[in-house]
Structures are given as structure tokens and as C-alpha cells.
């Protein structure tokens, strides 16, 4: 876990805690760029299964991932000397899903940021991951690829209205793994949204 000290932004958001996707880690290029550019401190977190050393391992089960989200946000709130209600939590794919479920279960944060949310497994639109969305009341940012096999724009349009908090959507020309050339656009969208909180 790392975070750039000394960064502060006027407004509600005082820090951003990010969680990686199933096959990735805390050093995902978009996360690194967010940490470098955003005017708030950023903590990039590895889930426990990624901390066990080299080698490919399956992700922990969702309850453990959610527990890790809660623990990391509480830890960074202490480090940054802020309340969790001043922290935005989020992540990419599975990490965003775990963060969204932690928020839905009652973790109080300034906002929720979802990059490439996995609405369902590819080719399995009947296995939706939406039951918890109605319990999300904080401001939410979704940045999603139009060609993402984990959910089409039309599928998202049917289920996103379940989120009861303010929702900001941005659709980019990408699949589930936007390349580095889009990092500047993503950082700009996140930065603008953070200032709006």
C-alpha cells in the first residue's frame, strides 16, 4: 500500500482507496496514473491473495474481499487523519464490485468509483451482480467500456437506476481492459467528479 502524502483538495473527498481486478494488482497502470495526477492522496491496495508472493492465485471469496475493503478504508482514514466519510472507495472490475458491496452493506464513504464494473460474467447475462445496488446511497461514478463483455450499455441501463444515490456515468471506447492511451481521459473524468462531491 502506498499513498502520496501532502495532496489535498478542497471539497468533501480527502482521499481515494483503490482495489484491483481479479487478475491484476495494485500496480495497474490506471491506478498508478491516478495516484500521480489526482489532487488527493491515493492508496492502491493489494487484496490478501495478491500479498502471498509470486505466482498466480485465485481471488479470495467475496466476503473476504469485502472485509479487506473495510479494513483498508479504516486504516487509511487513520493514516490520513480523516473520517471514512471523507474517503472515496472504488476499484477496477472485481475490486469495484467488492467496494460497492462494502458500501451497500453499510460502509460510509464520500463516494464510490467503479471502473469496468463486472455486471455479469462474459457470456452469462443471467448471472447478474446487481442485488446490492439498491443499497448504494453515496455518490457513484461509473466509467465503463462500450465493448465490455461483462455488460453492455443496454444491460447497464436496465440496472443502474437501482442505485439510489447520485450516479455519474461515462462510457468510453474500450473493452474490459482499457489501454494506457485512455488513462488521461479516465483521470480527467475522475478528477472532475471528485471536485463535484
N, C-alpha and C positions, 0 to 999 in steps of 0.2 A: 504494500500500500504506500502510495506517495501522494503528496499534495504540494502545490506551490504555495509557500507562505506569503503573507503580505498583500494578497489580492483582495480587494473589497469592492462591492458595487452598491450604489445607493438603491434602496428598494428592499423588498421582502427577502429575496434569495441571497443567502450569505455563503453558500457552498453547494457543490454538486457531487453526489456519490454515485459512481457508475459500476455496473456489473456486466460481465461479458456473456457472450453466447456459448452454447454447448461445446462447440469445437474450438473456441477461441480462448483468449486470456486477457488480462488487464492491459496488455501492450497493443491491443488492436489499434490500427493507425488512426481511426477516427477519434478514439479516446485520447490518444496522445496529442492530436491536434487540438481537441477541445481544451485539454489541460494547458497547452501552450498559449492559446489565444484568448480564451474567455476571461473576463474581468472578475471572476470569482475563483476561489480555490477549488480544485478538483481532486477527488480521491478516486483512484482506479483500483478496484478490488478484485482479487482472485478468489473464487469460491474454494472451499476446503479441498475438493478433489483435485484442483489445479496446484495446490500447495504441496503435494506429496512427491514432488521431484519429477525428473524426466519420464517420458512415456505417455502414451495415450490412454486415458482412463474414461470410463463412462461418467456422466454427471451424477451428482448426488440426487436423491429423490426430492421432489418439490418441497416437502415440509422442512428438510434440512436447508435447502436453498433459501426459503423464506426466513428461517431462523438466522441464517448468515446475514441476510439483508438487515434485519432488525438489529443485530449485534453491531454490524459495521456502521450503521447510521448513528446509533447511540455512541459508539466510540469516537466517531469523527465530530459529533456535536460537542463532546468534551474537549477534544483537541482544539477545535476552532472556537471554543467558548461561546457557543450559541445554542439555542434550543433546536430540537429536531424540526420544529415548525418553521425554522429559517433555512432548512436544507431541502434541496430538490434531490429526489432519488430517481434512478432510472437505469436503463441499460439497453443492450442490444439483444434482440431475439429472446432466448431463454432468460437472460438476465433481466430484461424488461418485464417479462412475464412474472418472474419471481418478485420483482419490485412492485408490480401492480397488485399482486396478491397480498403482499405485506401491507400495502396501503389499504386495500379492501378489507383486510382483517383488523384494521384499526390504527396502524402506524400513522401518526400525524406529521405531515411534511408540508413544505411550502408549495410543492408541485411534484408532478410525475412526468418523466420524459421517456418516451418509448421510441426506439429506433428499430425498424424492421420487426414489429410485433408478430409473433407466430400465431396467427388466428386459428390455424389448424395445421396438422402435418401435411406435407405436399401430397396431392392426390387423394386426400382423405377429408373432404369438406364436411363430412358428417361428424368428425371428431373435433368439435369446436371447443375453444378455450375462452369462453365468454361468460360463464355463470357468475363470476365475481365482479364483472364490470359495473353492474348497477350499484355496487357499494363504494365506488370510487367517487369521492366528492371534491377532491382538491383539483386545482387547475392541471390539465393534462395536455402535453404536446405529443403528437404522433407524427413521425417522419417515416414515410413508407414508400417503397419502390412500386411503381405501377406494374412491373412484371414479376413481382414476388410470388413464387408458387405457394407460399404459406398463407396466402389470402389475396383475393382480387379486390380492386376498388369497390365493385358492386357488393361483394360479401361484407366488406367493412362498413359500407353504407347501411346495411341492414342491422348491424350490431353495435356500432359506435354510439348511436343515440341512447343506449342503455347507460352510458356514463352520465352520472347526474351532475358532476362538476363542469366548469367551463372547459371546452375542448377546442384545441387548435390543431388543424390538420395541414400537413404539407406532403404532396405527392411528387416524387422525383423520378426521373427516367433511369430506373435501376431495377435489378432483381433483388434477391435477399441479401446480397453482399455488395453494396455499392463500392466502387473502386476509389482509390485515393484522390482521383481528379474531382470527386464530388465533396471531398471533406470541407473545402472552403465554403461551399454553399450550405452544408449542414451546420457548420459552426456559426455562420451568419444567421441562420434560422433559429438556432438555439439561443444565441446571444440576444436577438431581438425579443424572443419570447420571455427570457429571464428578466429583461428590463420591464416587461409589461406586468409582472407579478406584483 
